[in-house]
Amino acid sequence: MGRLLAIDGLNIVRRVYEASPEPDSDLKAEIALRHALNSFRTLINGHEPTHVLAAFDYGGPTWRHTLYSGYRLSRAPMPAPLRAALPGFYATLTKLGMHPVSLPNVEADDVIGTVVMRWLQQGRGEAVVATTDKDLHCLIAHGALVWDHFGSEWHDHAWVEKKWGVPPEQLPDLLALMGDATDSVPGVSKVGLKTAAKLLRTYGTLDAIMAGAGILKDAVGEALRKEREMLYLSRELVQLKTDVAVGVSWNMLAWEQQ
C-alpha cells in the first residue's frame, strides 16, 4: 500500500519566516526558505511517502471572498520579499522531484482536502497531512493522519477532542459557531469555544442545534436565532472544498526516494 504525504506548504514557510525577528528583506526570505526546504526534506525522510503533494496558497481572492467580502480581511499580507522568492522555491522543489500545486481561486487547504479524500476513497493507503492548520484536522475523521512538524507529534481523534472538546468530524460546525479570527470568519456572538463544544455535545450537529434554538431562552439562544444566516455562511467558509480540479495525476505526485 502507498503513503501520501500532503504538505501544507505555506504553513511551514510562513512560520519559519515569522520566527525570525529580523525586518523583512530578501536575505530573510532566502534564509527562511532554506530552512523550509530542510523541513520538507525532514518530513519526506521521516514519513517515507510513495507520493508527495506540496500545496501552496496562490494568493489573491478565492471563492470564499466571493461568498463573504470580509474573509481574511484582518490577515496581514505576505511580506513582499517572501512572495517574490516563492517561484524560485517552487523551482527548487520541482528539481527535487516534487510537483508544487498552487491554484487560483482556491486555498491550499482545498487542494489538500481534495487530494487526500480521493486517495482515501480509492483505498490507496495512508494519508499524512503535515500541518498545524485547524481546518485540515477534520480530515482525521475520514482516516487521514495529521503530523505537527513543529511539535513533532501526531494529532489524532483524542488530540482533537482534548484540544477543542469535539471529535474531528464536528470541527467545521465548531468553527462555524465560534468563528475563526485568523480568517475573519464571524461565527455567532456570545458563542466561544466552550459554548460551541457544549452545544455540539448536546445536539450533535449544527442543524440540530438550530432546530432546538427556539427553546433556548438565554443570550446564546437569542444570538443563534438572530444570526442564523451568518452562522450558515460561516459554515460554508470553514468547510473544505473537496472537488477541486487539481490537474495532477498520482504518477505526477509519485515520489522517487532520493
C-alpha positions as CSV (number, residue, x, y, z in Angstrom):
1,M,0.0,0.0,0.0
2,G,1.1,3.6,-0.6
3,R,1.5,6.5,1.7
4,L,0.6,10.1,0.6
5,L,2.4,12.9,2.3
6,A,0.4,16.2,1.9
7,I,2.5,19.2,2.9
8,D,0.7,22.4,3.8
9,G,3.5,24.5,2.2
10,L,2.9,28.0,3.5
11,N,2.0,26.7,6.9
12,I,5.7,25.7,7.1
13,V,7.2,28.6,5.1
14,R,5.3,31.4,6.9
15,R,6.0,30.0,10.4
16,V,9.7,29.7,9.6
17,Y,9.9,33.2,8.1
18,E,8.0,34.8,11.0
19,A,10.1,33.0,13.6
20,S,12.9,35.4,12.8
21,P,12.7,38.9,14.5
22,E,14.7,40.5,11.7
23,P,12.9,43.0,9.5
24,D,11.6,41.9,6.1
25,S,14.3,41.6,3.5
26,D,15.5,39.4,0.6
27,L,18.1,37.8,2.9
28,K,15.5,36.9,5.5
29,A,13.3,35.3,2.8
30,E,16.4,33.4,1.4
31,I,17.3,32.1,4.9
32,A,13.7,31.2,5.7
33,L,13.2,29.2,2.5
34,R,16.5,27.4,3.1
35,H,15.2,26.3,6.5
36,A,11.8,25.5,5.0
37,L,13.4,23.3,2.4
38,N,15.2,21.4,5.1
39,S,11.8,20.9,6.8
40,F,10.4,19.4,3.6
41,R,13.3,17.1,3.4
42,T,12.9,16.1,7.1
43,L,9.2,15.4,6.5
44,I,9.9,13.2,3.5
45,N,12.8,11.3,5.2
46,G,10.7,10.8,8.3
47,H,7.5,9.6,6.7
48,E,8.9,7.8,3.6
49,P,6.0,8.5,1.3
50,T,5.3,6.9,-2.0
51,H,3.5,10.2,-3.1
52,V,4.1,13.8,-2.1
53,L,1.7,16.7,-2.5
54,A,3.2,20.1,-1.8
55,A,0.3,22.6,-1.8
56,F,0.5,26.4,-1.5
57,D,-2.0,29.2,-1.5
58,Y,-2.0,31.0,-4.8
59,G,-2.7,34.4,-3.3
60,G,-5.5,36.9,-4.2
61,P,-9.2,36.4,-3.8
62,T,-10.8,32.9,-3.6
63,W,-14.3,31.5,-3.8
64,R,-14.6,32.3,-0.1
65,H,-14.1,36.0,-0.8
66,T,-17.0,35.8,-3.3
67,L,-19.2,34.5,-0.5
68,Y,-18.0,36.9,2.1
69,S,-16.1,40.1,1.3
70,G,-14.7,40.3,4.9
71,Y,-13.0,36.9,4.6
72,R,-9.3,37.1,5.9
73,L,-9.7,40.9,6.0
74,S,-7.7,41.2,9.2
75,R,-4.9,38.9,8.0
76,A,-1.6,40.7,7.2
77,P,-0.4,40.2,3.6
78,M,2.6,38.1,2.8
79,P,5.8,40.1,3.1
80,A,6.9,41.2,-0.4
81,P,10.4,39.7,-0.2
82,L,8.9,36.3,0.7
83,R,6.3,36.4,-2.1
84,A,9.0,37.4,-4.6
85,A,11.1,34.4,-3.6
86,L,8.4,31.7,-3.8
87,P,8.7,31.0,-7.5
88,G,12.4,30.1,-7.0
89,F,11.4,27.9,-4.1
90,Y,8.8,26.1,-6.2
91,A,11.5,25.6,-8.9
92,T,13.8,24.0,-6.2
93,L,11.1,21.7,-5.1
94,T,10.5,20.6,-8.7
95,K,14.2,19.9,-9.2
96,L,14.0,17.6,-6.1
97,G,11.2,15.6,-7.7
98,M,8.1,17.3,-6.2
99,H,5.2,18.8,-8.0
100,P,4.2,22.0,-6.2
101,V,0.5,22.8,-6.6
102,S,-0.8,26.4,-6.3
103,L,-4.2,27.1,-7.9
104,P,-6.1,30.4,-8.3
105,N,-9.5,30.9,-6.6
106,V,-8.9,28.1,-4.1
107,E,-6.7,27.7,-1.0
108,A,-4.1,25.1,-0.3
109,D,-6.5,23.6,2.2
110,D,-9.0,22.8,-0.5
111,V,-6.3,21.2,-2.7
112,I,-5.1,19.1,0.2
113,G,-8.7,18.2,1.1
114,T,-9.5,17.1,-2.4
115,V,-6.4,15.0,-3.0
116,V,-6.4,13.4,0.5
117,M,-10.1,12.4,0.2
118,R,-9.6,10.9,-3.3
119,W,-6.6,9.0,-2.1
120,L,-8.5,7.5,0.9
121,Q,-11.7,6.9,-1.1
122,Q,-9.6,4.9,-3.6
123,G,-8.1,2.9,-0.9
124,R,-4.5,3.7,-1.9
125,G,-3.1,3.6,1.7
126,E,-2.2,6.0,4.4
127,A,-2.6,9.8,4.0
128,V,-0.4,12.0,6.2
129,V,-1.1,15.7,6.3
130,A,1.7,17.9,7.6
131,T,0.1,21.0,9.1
132,T,-0.9,22.9,12.2
133,D,-3.9,24.3,10.5
134,K,-7.1,23.5,12.5
135,D,-9.3,23.4,9.3
136,L,-7.4,20.4,8.0
137,H,-7.9,18.4,11.2
138,C,-11.4,17.4,10.1
139,L,-9.7,15.0,7.6
140,I,-8.8,12.8,10.6
141,A,-12.5,11.8,10.7
142,H,-12.0,10.2,7.2
143,G,-8.9,8.3,8.1
144,A,-6.1,10.8,7.5
145,L,-3.2,11.3,9.9
146,V,-2.1,14.8,10.9
147,W,1.5,15.4,11.7
148,D,2.7,18.6,13.5
149,H,6.2,19.2,12.2
150,F,7.0,21.9,14.7
151,G,5.8,20.0,17.7
152,S,7.0,16.6,16.4
153,E,3.7,15.0,17.3
154,W,0.7,13.2,15.8
155,H,-2.7,14.7,16.1
156,D,-5.4,12.1,16.3
157,H,-9.0,11.8,17.4
158,A,-8.0,12.0,21.1
159,W,-5.8,15.1,20.5
160,V,-8.6,16.9,18.7
161,E,-11.1,16.2,21.4
162,K,-8.7,17.3,24.1
163,K,-7.9,20.5,22.2
164,W,-11.3,21.5,21.0
165,G,-13.8,19.4,23.0
166,V,-15.3,17.7,19.9
167,P,-14.3,14.9,17.6
168,P,-12.7,15.8,14.2
169,E,-16.0,15.4,12.3
170,Q,-17.6,18.2,14.3
171,L,-14.7,20.7,13.8
172,P,-16.4,22.5,10.9
173,D,-19.6,23.0,12.9
174,L,-17.5,24.1,15.9
175,L,-15.6,26.7,13.9
176,A,-18.8,27.9,12.3
177,L,-20.3,28.5,15.8
178,M,-17.3,30.1,17.5
179,G,-15.9,31.8,14.4
180,D,-12.2,31.9,13.4
181,A,-10.4,35.2,14.0
182,T,-7.4,34.1,11.9
183,D,-9.6,34.0,8.7
184,S,-12.1,36.7,9.9
185,V,-14.9,34.1,10.0
186,P,-17.6,35.8,12.1
187,G,-19.4,32.9,13.8
188,V,-22.0,33.7,16.4
189,S,-21.7,36.4,19.0
190,K,-21.9,35.1,22.6
191,V,-20.5,31.7,21.4
192,G,-16.9,30.8,22.2
193,L,-15.1,27.5,22.2
194,K,-16.6,26.1,25.4
195,T,-20.2,27.1,24.5
196,A,-19.8,25.8,20.9
197,A,-18.4,22.5,22.1
198,K,-21.2,22.1,24.7
199,L,-23.9,22.8,22.1
200,L,-22.4,20.2,19.8
201,R,-22.1,17.6,22.5
202,T,-25.7,18.2,23.4
203,Y,-27.3,18.4,19.9
204,G,-24.7,16.7,17.7
205,T,-24.9,18.9,14.6
206,L,-25.4,22.5,13.6
207,D,-28.8,21.7,12.1
208,A,-29.9,20.0,15.3
209,I,-28.7,23.0,17.3
210,M,-30.7,25.4,15.2
211,A,-33.7,23.1,15.3
212,G,-33.6,23.4,19.1
213,A,-32.6,27.0,19.3
214,G,-36.2,28.1,19.8
215,I,-36.3,26.6,23.3
216,L,-33.0,28.3,24.4
217,K,-34.2,31.4,26.3
218,D,-30.7,32.7,27.2
219,A,-28.5,35.2,25.3
220,V,-26.9,32.3,23.3
221,G,-30.3,31.2,22.0
222,E,-31.2,34.7,21.1
223,A,-27.9,35.1,19.2
224,L,-28.4,31.8,17.4
225,R,-31.8,32.8,16.2
226,K,-30.8,36.3,15.2
227,E,-27.6,35.3,13.5
228,R,-28.8,32.2,11.7
229,E,-27.9,33.4,8.3
230,M,-24.3,34.4,9.3
231,L,-23.9,31.1,11.1
232,Y,-24.6,29.1,8.0
233,L,-22.4,31.4,5.9
234,S,-19.6,30.8,8.4
235,R,-20.2,27.1,8.0
236,E,-19.6,27.4,4.2
237,L,-16.5,29.4,4.8
238,V,-14.8,26.8,7.1
239,Q,-15.9,23.8,5.1
240,L,-13.1,22.3,2.9
241,K,-13.8,22.2,-0.8
242,T,-13.1,18.6,-1.9
243,D,-13.9,18.7,-5.6
244,V,-11.1,20.9,-6.9
245,A,-9.8,20.3,-10.4
246,V,-6.2,19.8,-9.1
247,G,-4.7,18.9,-12.5
248,V,-2.2,16.4,-11.3
249,S,-2.2,12.6,-11.5
250,W,-0.9,10.1,-9.0
251,N,2.0,9.4,-11.3
252,M,2.9,13.1,-11.1
253,L,2.9,13.0,-7.3
254,A,4.8,9.8,-7.1
255,W,8.0,10.2,-5.1
256,E,11.2,8.5,-6.0
257,Q,13.4,8.1,-3.0
258,Q,16.4,10.3,-3.3
